[in-house]
């Protein structure tokens, strides 16, 4: 009975750690395993700063702190972020990041 409760606590710690690590741009698999083996390492993860990870986090253009990639407002300096434009690989027009080109999707 006690062993079952301990395993449940370990699984919950691993799931929470994987979620938090992914949001901070860290490897969620490694942190999930680490927190499964040592549930109190979740406290360490909670205090670690986010890292730059392509497609997950980016630096704020105003204050330079690390924020989530899809954020429209910086959580630190509270400035509204500009819409990032990317070039369509087919036609060369610029479209907002994350959206498909309206001319090439037809």
QUIDAFEN-V765639 format. One record per backbone hydrogen bond with DSSP energy under -1.0 kcal/mol. NH is the residue of the N-H (numbers start at 1). CO is the residue of the C=O. If there is no record, write none. Layout:
BEGIN
NH&CO, NH&CO
END
This chain:
BEGIN
5&1, 6&2, 7&3, 8&4, 9&5, 10&6, 11&7, 12&8, 13&9, 14&10, 15&11, 16&12, 17&13, 18&14, 19&15, 20&16, 21&17, 22&18, 23&19, 24&20, 25&22, 26&21, 31&27, 32&28, 33&29, 34&30, 35&31, 36&32, 37&33, 38&34, 41&38, 42&39, 43&40, 45&41, 46&42, 47&43, 51&24, 56&53, 57&53, 58&67, 60&65, 64&60, 67&58, 69&56, 71&68, 74&79, 78&74, 81&72, 86&95, 88&93, 92&88, 95&86, 97&84, 99&96, 105&101
END
